């Protein structure tokens, strides 16, 4: 029971007459695991990138001796190519392949081998379709098959069960019970101004840290040990991508406004590229969603304090999120809702995205002087 529900329950107990029934929960939750997605996510730790290895030192120590050298060489090639593109390898593969069966590693291998019929139709029909990404996937398919077959040879399925096996079923049951009261979809619809499918699927994994990854459909990948509140926050975030069409006029106008802001240009250029968001479009997409998901988390009683959240996240790069959140709260948008694309179009026209206004709003939220928003000073 979250804080809002607890207060409502107390208020109802004091009433002399029955309270009106609450509206039915609109969100329909499904929770499951996936060996196939865990295999794809394990490419992150196996790549050796510190973003992942700090979470999986014991697993890597146990698995690396069994992982074939040719498979590791193939992974090194794919990771170098992803780094050169400024993209995240494992999350990108999860999204591209997520229209195909994923319950087992063997199903993922079959999907990659037969991608033209098993993967392409769903991927092409999804909002994630990108010809260049598909061509890159095909160019690296032989290496990806070598990697996945290397995982199979090294006994990945049994290895994974040793970590997640005893945790998965109890977590699915407990999380499903908690989610039954979290109406994320209703909150999202209220803020973006358009209808969403009521279904959300959460796929619990072992090798997904530090990400919560949106895949095709209203589905996302989470970690089996994440607290329930974090999983709700991830759901509140991931389903919102993109908050409005990134190829549309509103997004293009907002990007142009942000590209005239020297601070935002520096953030794109100077932040750690391993976090992603390596373009102004990427930051606009991500930070608009973060501003909205903070409001959702607050209304569902699972929020982190905004200043603490954005000081910690990705070395403090999400200045735009803090600025947008501050403006939305100041205008009462969090209470009344609206259409976020229309709000953003108005923000461009009325110069809310100007450095003067945006930096001042972020400064108030983050409790940092406007001239110290980026880079953030490390705590002593």
SULQUIHU-V655562 format. One line per field, one symbol per residue. phi: phi as a letter, one per 40 degrees, with the letter a starting at -180 (. if undefined). A space follows every 50 residues. Layout:
phi=???
//
This chain:
phi=.cccccccccccccccbdcccccccccbcbbabaccccccccccdccgcd dbcccbccccdccdccccdccccccdcccccccccgbcccdccdcccccb dbcbccccdccccbccbcbddcccccccdaccccccdccbcccccccccc ccdcgcdcdccccbdccccccdcccdcccdbbccccccccccgacbcccb bbbcbbbccccbbcbcgcbacbbcccddcccccccccccccccacccccc ccccccccccbdcccccdcccccccgfcaccccddccccccccccccccc gbccddccdccccffgccccdcccdccccccgccccgibccccccccccc gcccddccccccdcccfbddcbcacccccc
//
